[in-house]
Amino acid sequence: MSQSEVILKVGGEGGDITLYGARTSTGWRFSRRTIDQTAMLLFDEPAIEDESVMVEAWDDALRLVDRYPWHLLYPLEVHPEFRERVWFEVERRCSDRRHRLERWREVCGS
């Protein structure tokens, strides 16, 4: 398997959520990593880091990040090959929050 690439990265106060992808001979495999530095910033305790299992389907990758309100966070990076897919998912999730779409539009190139 090749080295992981950032597919989607969003940030919020105190942390971020990153969906990684690795190209394989049969397609992409995905995993999620979350970093929450809230405890470190407020209580001088270690940051919380969590990594998911690897999944092979895009729908499963979305379920990994859907544990969080990722579409409401600040978009930092979207892999060029996934911009259309991510844009579609953001539009679907933010249909009643159109004001949140501008930054997503910039990052996804839509």
Number of C-alpha atoms within 10 A of each C-alpha: 9 11 9 15 14 17 21 22 21 20 19 14 10 14 15 20 24 23 24 21 24 18 14 12 7 7 10 17 21 24 23 24 17 20 16 19 19 16 13 13 12 9 9 10 11 12 15 13 13 11 14 14 10 16 18 16 13 14 9 15 20 18 13 20 20 11 8 12 10 21 21 17 17 16 22 16 17 23 18 13 10 14 20 15 12 20 20 13 13 19 17 11 15 14 11 9 10 10 9 17 18 11 13 23 15 10 18 22 12 11
